[in-house]
């Protein structure tokens, strides 16, 4: 093998096992998810009573599939972090050491009479090690972003409000003015996992739609427990933007913009999702959940 081919080949051989591992892992999880989904579908069909209506059966199946989806997301996020993240961290360490060794060879060669070919090889190896290191660090950062989108650990460990704060701060679009306000809730309020997951996904999907379609400059998010209980004790999530707007009825019928998935998540909690929008007038998404259903499992304030 020609000596000059070594610097190109070595970083490639180092990163190749990680790339193949990611592909094999994704394929395995996809197959497992398909098998699990078929099992749940068969189970729901078998245990359904004759008195269940078709709508009730569809809601039951939808809740099962949503639960499966969240469990699978959490499993993928956990294994990506533990396995692929660790492998990439090791690759970064190896490439860093390789880069340092190449630089040491160059430093040593500067003080002695070294063959030009050897110096050129060391210089080329250092450059390609640096480039491979940059790629590996980019992959690790992308993996962390992927894990957060799949299932942010802060949602499980700290709750809905810190998870929404992290979601907003992590958005790359700095031209979009985002605000989050809580009203009538403790600073560290915790809700049942189903409630926190559903509301987080509604906000996540809404922000995705805003960035892709709305051409908005501002988005306001409010999570509130109104003091007025004349309409019942409720937990309210309000998302407003000043974008171009759309026709909600058309979008809901065509299952565009993820609106159907939002509604199914909210209705599974006994709540109601309302979408108000028109062309040129922005969009308002209102979620109302009975507070008894979303009752905090523990809530406390800073001492």
C-alpha positions as CSV (number, residue, x, y, z in Angstrom):
1,X,0.0,0.0,0.0
2,X,1.4,3.4,-0.9
3,X,2.6,5.4,2.2
4,X,0.5,8.4,1.3
5,X,-2.7,6.4,1.4
6,X,-2.3,5.6,5.1
7,X,-3.5,9.1,6.5
8,X,-6.7,8.8,4.5
9,X,-7.4,5.2,5.4
10,X,-6.8,5.2,9.1
11,X,-9.5,7.7,10.2
12,X,-11.9,6.0,7.9
13,X,-11.3,2.6,9.5
14,X,-11.7,4.2,12.9
15,X,-15.1,5.7,12.2
16,X,-16.4,2.9,10.0
17,X,-17.4,0.5,12.9
18,X,-19.4,3.3,14.6
19,X,-21.3,4.0,11.4
20,X,-22.1,0.3,10.8
21,X,-23.1,0.0,14.4
22,X,-25.6,2.8,14.2
23,X,-27.1,1.4,11.1
24,X,-27.4,-2.1,12.5
25,X,-28.8,-0.8,15.8
26,X,-31.5,1.3,14.0
27,X,-32.5,-1.7,11.9
28,X,-32.8,-4.0,14.9
29,X,-35.0,-1.4,16.9
30,X,-37.2,-0.9,13.8
31,X,-37.9,-4.7,13.6
32,X,-38.5,-4.9,17.3
33,X,-41.0,-2.0,17.2
34,X,-42.9,-3.6,14.3
35,X,-43.3,-6.9,16.2
36,X,-44.3,-5.1,19.4
37,X,-46.9,-3.0,17.5
38,X,-48.5,-6.1,16.0
39,X,-48.6,-7.8,19.4
40,X,-50.5,-4.9,20.9
41,X,-52.9,-4.7,18.0
42,X,-53.8,-8.3,18.3
43,X,-54.2,-8.0,22.1
44,X,-56.6,-5.1,21.8
45,X,-58.6,-6.9,19.2
46,X,-58.9,-10.0,21.3
47,X,-59.9,-8.3,24.6
48,X,-62.4,-5.9,23.0
49,X,-66.0,-6.5,24.3
50,X,-69.0,-6.6,21.9
51,X,-70.4,-3.4,23.6
52,X,-67.4,-1.3,22.5
53,X,-68.1,1.1,19.6
54,X,-65.8,1.4,16.7
55,X,-64.8,4.9,17.9
56,X,-64.0,3.5,21.3
57,X,-61.9,0.7,19.9
58,X,-59.9,3.2,17.7
59,X,-59.3,5.4,20.8
60,X,-58.1,2.4,22.8
61,X,-55.8,1.3,19.9
62,X,-54.5,4.9,19.5
63,X,-53.6,5.1,23.2
64,X,-51.8,1.8,23.0
65,X,-49.8,2.9,20.0
66,X,-49.0,6.2,21.6
67,X,-47.8,4.4,24.7
68,X,-45.7,2.0,22.6
69,X,-44.3,4.9,20.6
70,X,-43.2,6.7,23.8
71,X,-41.7,3.6,25.3
72,X,-39.8,2.9,22.1
73,X,-38.6,6.4,21.9
74,X,-37.3,6.2,25.5
75,X,-35.6,2.9,24.8
76,X,-33.9,4.2,21.6
77,X,-32.8,7.4,23.3
78,X,-31.4,5.5,26.3
79,X,-29.5,3.0,24.1
80,X,-28.2,5.7,21.8
81,X,-26.9,7.6,24.7
82,X,-25.3,4.6,26.5
83,X,-24.0,2.6,23.5
84,X,-23.5,4.9,20.5
85,X,-22.6,7.9,22.7
86,X,-19.9,5.9,24.5
87,X,-18.5,4.5,21.3
88,X,-18.3,8.0,19.7
89,X,-16.6,9.3,22.9
90,X,-14.0,6.6,22.6
91,X,-13.4,7.4,19.0
92,X,-12.9,11.1,19.8
93,X,-10.4,10.1,22.5
94,X,-8.5,7.9,20.0
95,X,-8.5,10.5,17.3
96,X,-7.3,13.2,19.8
97,X,-4.3,10.9,20.8
98,X,-3.6,10.2,17.1
99,X,-3.6,14.0,16.4
100,X,-1.2,14.6,19.3
101,X,1.2,11.9,18.2
102,X,1.3,13.3,14.6
103,X,2.0,16.7,16.0
104,X,4.8,15.3,18.2
105,X,6.4,13.7,15.1
106,X,6.3,17.0,13.3
107,X,7.8,18.8,16.3
108,X,10.6,16.2,16.5
109,X,11.2,16.2,12.8
110,X,11.7,20.0,12.8
111,X,14.9,19.6,14.8
112,X,16.5,16.7,12.9
113,X,17.3,15.8,9.3
114,X,14.1,13.9,8.4
115,X,13.1,12.6,5.0
116,X,10.6,15.0,3.3
117,X,8.3,12.1,2.6
118,X,8.0,11.2,6.3
119,X,7.3,14.8,7.3
120,X,4.7,15.1,4.6
121,X,3.1,11.9,5.8
122,X,3.0,13.1,9.4
123,X,1.6,16.5,8.4
124,X,-1.1,14.8,6.3
125,X,-2.0,12.4,9.1
126,X,-2.3,15.3,11.6
127,X,-4.6,17.2,9.2
128,X,-6.9,14.2,8.5
129,X,-7.0,13.2,12.2
130,X,-8.1,16.8,12.9
131,X,-10.8,16.5,10.3
132,X,-12.0,13.1,11.5
133,X,-12.1,14.5,15.0
134,X,-14.3,17.3,13.9
135,X,-16.7,14.9,12.2
136,X,-16.8,12.6,15.2
137,X,-17.6,15.6,17.5
138,X,-20.3,16.7,15.1
139,X,-21.8,13.2,15.1
140,X,-21.8,13.2,18.9
141,X,-23.5,16.6,19.1
142,X,-26.1,15.4,16.5
143,X,-26.7,12.3,18.6
144,X,-27.3,14.4,21.7
145,X,-29.9,16.5,19.7
146,X,-31.5,13.3,18.5
147,X,-31.8,11.9,22.0
148,X,-33.4,15.1,23.2
149,X,-36.0,15.0,20.4
150,X,-36.7,11.3,21.0
151,X,-37.1,11.5,24.8
152,X,-35.4,14.4,26.8
153,X,-34.1,13.0,30.1
154,X,-35.1,16.3,31.8
155,X,-38.7,15.5,31.1
156,X,-38.4,12.4,33.3
157,X,-36.1,13.8,35.9
158,X,-37.2,17.4,36.4
159,X,-40.7,17.6,34.8
160,X,-42.6,19.4,32.1
161,X,-41.7,23.0,32.8
162,X,-37.9,22.5,32.8
163,X,-38.3,20.3,29.7
164,X,-40.2,23.0,27.8
165,X,-37.5,25.6,28.9
166,X,-34.8,23.3,27.5
167,X,-36.8,22.7,24.3
168,X,-37.1,26.4,23.7
169,X,-33.4,27.2,24.4
170,X,-32.2,24.4,22.1
171,X,-34.1,25.7,19.0
172,X,-31.5,26.9,16.5
173,X,-33.8,29.6,15.0
174,X,-32.6,32.7,16.9
175,X,-34.8,35.0,14.8
176,X,-37.9,33.5,16.4
177,X,-38.9,35.2,19.7
178,X,-40.1,32.5,22.1
179,X,-41.6,33.0,25.5
180,X,-42.8,30.5,28.2
181,X,-45.0,31.7,31.1
182,X,-46.5,29.6,33.9
183,X,-49.5,30.9,35.9
184,X,-51.0,29.5,39.0
185,X,-48.5,26.7,39.2
186,X,-45.5,26.0,41.5
187,X,-42.1,26.6,39.9
188,X,-41.3,22.8,40.1
189,X,-44.7,21.3,39.5
190,X,-44.7,17.7,38.5
191,X,-47.6,15.9,36.8
192,X,-48.3,12.3,35.9
193,X,-46.0,11.0,33.1
194,X,-48.8,10.7,30.6
195,X,-49.8,14.4,31.2
196,X,-46.2,15.7,30.9
197,X,-45.5,13.6,27.8
198,X,-48.7,14.7,26.0
199,X,-48.3,18.4,26.7
200,X,-44.6,18.3,25.8
201,X,-45.3,16.6,22.5
202,X,-48.1,19.1,21.7
203,X,-45.6,22.0,22.2
204,X,-42.9,20.2,20.3
205,X,-45.1,19.5,17.3
206,X,-46.5,23.1,17.4
207,X,-43.0,24.6,17.4
208,X,-42.0,22.3,14.6
209,X,-44.9,23.5,12.5
210,X,-44.1,27.1,13.3
211,X,-40.5,26.8,12.1
212,X,-41.5,24.9,9.0
213,X,-44.6,26.6,7.8
214,X,-45.7,29.7,9.8
215,X,-43.0,32.2,8.9
216,X,-43.7,33.6,12.4
217,X,-41.6,36.1,14.4
218,X,-43.0,35.4,17.8
219,X,-44.5,32.4,19.7
220,X,-46.0,32.7,23.2
221,X,-46.5,29.6,25.3
222,X,-48.6,29.7,28.5
223,X,-49.2,26.9,31.0
224,X,-51.9,27.9,33.4
225,X,-54.2,26.8,36.2
226,X,-56.9,29.5,36.1
227,X,-58.1,30.7,39.5
228,X,-61.7,30.9,38.2
229,X,-63.1,27.4,38.6
230,X,-66.6,28.3,37.3
231,X,-65.9,26.2,34.2
232,X,-64.2,23.6,36.3
233,X,-60.7,23.2,37.6
234,X,-58.5,23.0,34.5
235,X,-54.9,22.9,33.3
236,X,-54.6,25.0,30.2
237,X,-51.8,25.1,27.6
238,X,-51.9,28.0,25.2
239,X,-49.6,28.4,22.1
240,X,-50.0,31.5,20.0
241,X,-47.9,32.6,17.0
242,X,-48.1,35.6,14.6
243,X,-47.5,33.5,11.5
244,X,-49.2,33.2,8.1
245,X,-52.0,30.9,9.5
246,X,-54.0,28.1,7.8
247,X,-57.4,26.5,7.6
248,X,-57.7,24.3,10.7
249,X,-60.6,22.2,9.3
250,X,-58.7,21.3,6.1
251,X,-55.5,20.6,8.0
252,X,-57.4,18.3,10.5
253,X,-59.2,16.4,7.8
254,X,-56.0,15.8,5.9
255,X,-54.0,14.9,9.1
256,X,-51.5,17.6,8.1
257,X,-49.3,19.4,10.6
258,X,-49.6,16.7,13.2
259,X,-52.9,18.1,14.5
260,X,-54.7,14.7,14.6
261,X,-51.9,13.3,16.8
262,X,-52.1,16.3,19.1
263,X,-55.9,15.9,19.5
264,X,-55.6,12.1,20.2
265,X,-53.0,12.7,23.0
266,X,-55.2,15.4,24.6
267,X,-58.4,13.4,24.3
268,X,-56.7,10.4,25.9
269,X,-56.4,12.6,29.0
270,X,-60.0,13.6,28.9
271,X,-59.1,17.0,27.6
272,X,-60.0,19.1,24.6
273,X,-57.8,20.6,21.9
274,X,-59.0,23.7,20.0
275,X,-57.2,25.2,17.0
276,X,-58.0,28.7,15.8
277,X,-56.3,30.0,12.7
278,X,-56.9,31.9,9.5
279,X,-54.8,33.0,6.6
280,X,-52.7,36.0,7.6
281,X,-53.9,36.0,11.2
282,X,-51.6,33.6,13.0
283,X,-52.5,30.5,15.0
284,X,-53.8,29.7,18.5
285,X,-53.7,26.2,20.0
286,X,-55.6,25.8,23.2
287,X,-55.4,22.6,25.3
288,X,-57.7,22.1,28.3
289,X,-57.3,19.2,30.6
290,X,-59.4,18.5,33.8
291,X,-57.0,19.3,36.7
292,X,-58.1,16.2,38.5
293,X,-56.7,14.2,35.6
294,X,-53.5,16.3,35.5
295,X,-53.2,16.5,39.3
296,X,-49.6,16.9,40.3
297,X,-48.0,13.8,41.8
298,X,-45.8,16.2,43.7
299,X,-45.3,20.0,43.5
300,X,-43.1,22.2,45.5
301,X,-41.6,25.7,45.5
302,X,-38.2,27.0,46.1
303,X,-37.4,27.4,49.8
